[in-house]
Amino acid sequence: MLSPRKKKKNRKILRTVMLTLGIFGIGAASYAGYLIHKADKALEQMSVSAAGAHQSAAVESSAQLKPMSFLLIGVDNRSGSGGSMNSDVMMLVSLNPETRSATMVSIPRDLQLKPREFGLSSQKANYYYAYYYNKDRETALAHTKKFFSGMFDVPIDYIAVIDFDGFRQVIDELNGITIDVDMDMRYVDNFDGTNINLSKGLQTLNGKETLDFLRYRKSNRGTQESSDIARNERQQKVLSTLLDKMTSFTGITQWGGLLDIAGKNVQTDIPPDQLRKFILSFQKLKPDHIESIPLDGRWDSPYIVPKEEDLSAAIAALRTQLGLPSESSTVTGATYSVLSKRFGIDPSVTDLRDKNITQTHYRTSR
């Protein structure tokens, strides 16, 4: 039996614990409210059409989180880039919150596309957001999302476009990310201010260095050159690492700053209520397993042309993650299929995958 002194001491400890938990609970609730406030403010800046977004939110606000898909685009809007708005990073992501899994397909910027609505004329994949943006920036997101959804036969729920400077700020806000750099990287371009100088090995990269790691392809300082395919693999590695850090305790405490950065550098069509739900459910939304699929292909200057079986497999993986049949009825049933026509695939051409040949061609591609 406990003595009166020990009972008194235990009660004191219990009160301290309960008080601490109470304070922590109040703090957590306050921080959640703070994040909602930040999200609302950021959304006012991010949303391309607040009225349209609210109409969509009315339908989705009461729904449970379900499988969803995103088109993520990174653009280089620096003064030295010429303001072209061409997409330097493109990813299709299917996310299933129930199974905590995601499929991520990186789209090479030089991927050949031959859409019917453009008269089957060939353009690189990074051309189309810039085309719609220069035509009408108010409708650019909607048209770009519809275009890529039709090309890949994957329904795309949301699109987000981030300026590369905003991405750099996000990494710096998180105090950098740890990345195993796969090769020495050295490239200088005085015209647009590019100065890439990275050494191979595991290290913590700041925002500028992470952006250099993502963008590296050419070299004019004696280091080995890289391909678009290798860049896509780096993009997936960085995104996975970034998600891990953002959902760590330290990362969550920095979400206020991250939302400020997003408000200034991101455009999206995610409805306000849905965005709030994403923020408050971010820990649950973060997938335990990410299937990363780089969309490989042969180099046929100035394009990357994918193999139809690789393209079909990537599309099937995205659709399956969304709970859809792996094949769409619109792309099957013909020898020279609809997919082949859309991506300029000629079945009679031998697929050349020699790394040295590919890298030699890339030296003149930019």
C-alpha positions in Angstrom: 0.0 0.0 0.0 1.3 3.4 -1.0 2.2 5.9 1.7 0.4 9.3 1.8 3.6 11.0 0.7 3.9 8.7 -2.4 0.2 9.1 -3.2 0.5 12.9 -3.1 3.6 12.7 -5.3 1.8 10.4 -7.9 -1.2 12.8 -8.0 1.2 15.7 -8.6 2.9 13.8 -11.5 -0.5 12.9 -12.9 -1.7 16.5 -12.8 1.5 17.6 -14.5 1.1 15.0 -17.2 -2.6 15.9 -17.8 -1.7 19.6 -17.8 1.1 19.0 -20.3 -1.3 16.9 -22.6 -3.9 19.6 -22.2 -1.5 22.3 -23.3 -0.3 20.2 -26.1 -3.8 19.5 -27.3 -4.8 23.2 -27.2 -1.6 24.0 -29.0 -2.3 21.3 -31.7 -5.8 22.6 -32.1 -4.6 26.2 -32.3 -1.9 25.2 -34.9 -4.5 23.4 -37.0 -6.6 26.6 -36.9 -3.5 28.6 -37.8 -2.9 26.3 -40.8 -6.5 26.6 -42.0 -6.1 30.4 -41.8 -2.8 30.2 -43.7 -4.4 27.8 -46.3 -7.3 30.2 -46.9 -4.9 33.1 -47.4 -2.6 31.0 -49.7 -5.6 29.8 -51.7 -6.7 33.3 -52.5 -3.3 33.7 -54.2 -3.0 30.2 -55.7 -6.5 29.7 -57.1 -7.0 30.5 -60.8 -10.7 30.8 -60.3 -12.0 31.1 -56.8 -15.7 31.1 -57.9 -15.3 27.9 -60.0 -13.3 26.3 -57.2 -16.0 26.9 -54.6 -18.6 25.4 -56.9 -16.6 22.2 -57.1 -16.0 22.2 -53.3 -19.8 22.1 -52.7 -19.8 18.7 -54.3 -16.7 17.3 -52.6 -16.6 19.0 -49.2 -18.6 16.2 -47.5 -17.0 13.3 -49.4 -14.4 11.0 -47.9 -11.0 11.2 -49.4 -11.0 8.9 -52.4 -8.4 7.9 -55.1 -7.4 11.0 -56.9 -4.9 12.1 -59.6 -2.7 15.1 -60.1 -0.7 16.7 -62.9 2.3 18.4 -61.4 4.2 20.9 -63.5 7.4 22.9 -62.7 8.2 26.0 -64.8 11.3 28.1 -65.0 10.1 31.7 -65.0 13.5 33.4 -64.3 14.3 36.5 -66.3 17.2 34.7 -68.0 15.0 31.9 -69.2 13.3 34.2 -71.7 9.9 33.9 -69.9 8.9 31.0 -72.2 6.9 29.2 -69.4 7.9 25.9 -71.0 7.5 23.0 -68.5 10.8 21.7 -67.1 9.2 19.1 -64.8 6.0 17.1 -65.5 4.6 14.3 -63.4 1.3 12.4 -63.4 0.5 11.1 -59.9 -2.3 8.7 -58.8 -2.9 8.5 -55.1 -5.1 6.0 -53.2 -5.5 7.2 -49.5 -7.2 4.0 -48.5 -4.3 1.7 -49.5 -1.7 4.4 -48.7 -0.1 3.9 -52.1 0.7 6.1 -55.1 1.9 5.8 -58.6 4.1 8.5 -60.1 5.0 8.7 -63.8 7.6 11.3 -64.9 6.9 12.7 -68.3 10.1 13.6 -70.2 10.0 17.2 -71.4 11.1 16.0 -74.9 8.4 13.3 -75.2 6.9 13.5 -78.6 3.2 14.2 -78.7 1.0 14.3 -81.8 -2.5 15.3 -80.6 -5.4 15.1 -83.1 -6.6 18.6 -82.2 -3.3 20.0 -83.3 -3.5 18.3 -86.6 -1.2 15.5 -85.5 1.8 17.8 -85.7 4.6 16.9 -83.4 5.5 18.9 -80.4 7.5 18.2 -77.2 5.4 17.6 -74.0 6.8 20.7 -72.4 5.2 22.9 -75.1 1.6 22.6 -74.2 1.3 24.4 -70.9 3.2 27.4 -72.3 0.9 27.3 -75.4 -2.3 27.4 -73.3 -0.8 30.0 -70.9 0.2 32.4 -73.7 -3.2 31.9 -75.3 -5.2 32.7 -72.1 -3.6 32.5 -68.7 -7.0 32.4 -67.0 -7.9 29.1 -68.6 -4.4 27.6 -69.0 -4.7 25.1 -66.1 -8.1 23.8 -67.2 -7.0 23.3 -70.8 -3.6 21.8 -69.9 -5.3 19.3 -67.5 -7.8 18.3 -70.1 -5.1 17.9 -72.8 -2.9 15.6 -70.8 -5.9 13.6 -69.5 -6.9 13.0 -73.1 -3.4 12.1 -74.3 -2.8 9.6 -71.5 -6.3 8.3 -71.0 -6.2 9.0 -67.3 -8.8 11.2 -65.6 -6.9 14.1 -63.9 -8.6 15.6 -60.9 -6.3 18.4 -60.1 -3.4 20.3 -61.6 -0.7 22.4 -59.8 2.0 24.5 -61.4 4.9 25.7 -59.3 7.6 28.2 -60.2 11.1 26.9 -59.7 12.0 29.8 -57.4 9.1 28.7 -55.1 10.5 25.2 -55.1 13.9 26.5 -54.1 12.2 28.4 -51.2 10.4 25.3 -50.0 13.6 23.4 -49.7 15.3 26.2 -47.8 12.3 26.5 -45.5 12.8 22.9 -44.6 16.6 23.5 -44.0 17.5 21.3 -47.1 17.0 17.7 -47.9 19.4 14.8 -47.9 20.1 13.3 -51.3 22.6 10.8 -52.7 23.9 12.7 -55.8 24.5 10.1 -58.5 27.3 11.8 -60.4 29.5 14.9 -60.5 27.6 17.7 -62.1 29.1 20.9 -63.5 27.5 23.3 -65.9 27.7 27.1 -66.3 25.5 29.4 -68.4 26.2 33.1 -67.9 23.1 34.0 -70.0 20.5 32.7 -67.6 22.6 32.6 -64.5 22.9 28.8 -64.2 25.9 27.6 -62.2 25.7 23.9 -61.3 28.5 22.6 -59.2 27.7 19.3 -57.4 29.9 16.4 -56.3 28.8 12.8 -56.3 27.8 11.4 -52.9 25.3 11.6 -50.0 24.8 15.2 -48.8 22.3 17.8 -47.7 21.3 20.1 -50.5 19.9 23.5 -50.1 17.2 24.9 -52.4 19.5 26.1 -55.2 21.5 22.9 -55.1 18.3 20.7 -55.2 17.1 22.6 -58.2 20.5 22.1 -59.9 20.3 18.4 -59.1 16.9 18.2 -60.7 17.7 20.2 -63.9 21.2 18.9 -64.7 21.5 17.5 -68.2 24.3 19.2 -70.1 27.9 19.8 -69.1 30.5 22.3 -70.3 33.0 21.8 -67.5 34.2 18.3 -68.1 31.7 16.2 -66.1 29.6 13.4 -67.6 26.4 14.5 -69.2 22.9 13.2 -68.2 19.7 12.2 -70.0 16.1 13.3 -69.6 15.4 9.8 -68.3 18.0 10.2 -65.5 16.5 13.6 -64.7 13.1 12.1 -64.3 14.5 9.5 -61.9 16.0 12.4 -59.9 12.7 14.2 -59.8 11.0 11.2 -58.3 13.7 10.7 -55.7 13.5 14.4 -54.7 9.7 14.4 -54.5 9.7 11.2 -52.3 12.4 12.7 -50.0 10.5 16.0 -49.8 7.2 14.2 -48.8 9.1 12.4 -46.0 10.5 15.6 -44.6 7.3 17.6 -44.9 5.4 14.9 -42.9 8.0 14.6 -40.2 7.3 16.5 -36.9 9.8 19.2 -37.9 8.3 19.5 -41.3 4.8 19.9 -40.0 5.9 22.7 -37.7 7.1 24.6 -40.8 3.9 24.3 -42.7 3.0 27.9 -42.0 6.0 29.1 -43.9 5.4 26.5 -46.7 1.9 27.8 -47.2 3.2 31.4 -47.5 5.6 30.2 -50.2 2.9 28.2 -52.0 0.6 31.2 -52.1 3.2 33.2 -54.0 4.5 30.5 -56.3 1.8 27.9 -57.0 -1.2 28.0 -59.2 -3.8 25.2 -58.8 -7.4 24.4 -59.4 -7.8 22.5 -56.1 -11.0 23.8 -54.4 -10.7 25.6 -51.1 -12.5 23.1 -49.0 -10.6 20.2 -50.6 -7.3 22.0 -50.0 -8.1 22.4 -46.3 -9.0 18.7 -46.1 -5.6 17.8 -47.7 -3.7 20.0 -45.3 -5.4 18.6 -42.2 -5.1 15.0 -43.5 -1.6 15.3 -44.9 -0.2 12.6 -42.6 -2.9 10.2 -43.7 -2.6 11.1 -47.3 1.2 10.5 -47.5 1.6 7.2 -49.1 3.6 4.4 -47.5 4.5 3.1 -50.9 5.3 5.1 -54.1 5.6 3.3 -57.4 7.9 5.4 -59.5 7.8 4.9 -63.2 10.2 6.8 -65.5 8.8 6.9 -69.0 11.7 5.7 -71.1 12.1 5.7 -74.8 14.4 6.0 -77.8 16.0 9.3 -78.9 14.8 10.4 -82.3 16.1 14.0 -82.5 14.6 16.2 -81.2 12.1 13.9 -79.5 11.9 11.0 -77.1 9.6 8.3 -78.5 8.4 5.8 -76.0 7.8 2.1 -76.6 4.1 1.4 -76.7 4.3 -1.5 -74.2 6.1 0.8 -71.7 3.6 3.6 -72.2 0.7 1.2 -71.9 2.2 -0.2 -68.6 2.6 3.3 -67.2 -1.0 4.3 -68.0 -2.3 1.0 -66.7 -0.5 1.6 -63.3 -2.0 5.1 -63.0 -5.5 3.9 -63.9 -5.3 0.8 -61.5 -4.3 3.1 -58.6 -7.5 5.0 -59.3 -9.7 1.9 -59.2 -10.2 2.0 -63.0 -9.8 -0.7 -65.6 -6.2 -0.9 -66.6 -7.0 -0.3 -70.3 -9.3 2.3 -71.8 -11.5 1.2 -74.6 -10.3 4.1 -76.7 -6.8 2.9 -77.1 -7.1 -0.8 -77.9 -8.2 -3.0 -80.8 -5.9 -1.8 -83.6 -2.5 -2.9 -84.9 -1.3 0.7 -85.1 -3.2 1.8 -82.0 -4.5 5.2 -81.0 -1.6 5.4 -78.4 0.9 4.9 -81.2 -0.6 7.8 -83.2 -0.7 10.1 -80.2 2.9 9.6 -79.3 4.4 9.2 -82.8 5.3 5.5 -82.2 6.3 3.6 -85.4 6.2 -0.1 -84.6 8.6 -0.9 -87.5 11.4 1.2 -85.9 13.9 -0.8 -83.8 14.1 0.5 -80.2 17.6 1.9 -79.7 18.5 2.0 -76.0 22.3 2.3 -76.1 23.2 4.7 -73.3 26.2 6.2 -75.1 24.2 6.9 -78.3 21.4 8.5 -76.2 23.7 10.7 -74.3 25.6 11.8 -77.5 22.3 12.9 -79.0 21.3 14.8 -75.9 24.3 17.1 -76.2 22.6 18.9 -79.1 19.0 18.7 -77.8 18.8 21.7 -75.6 
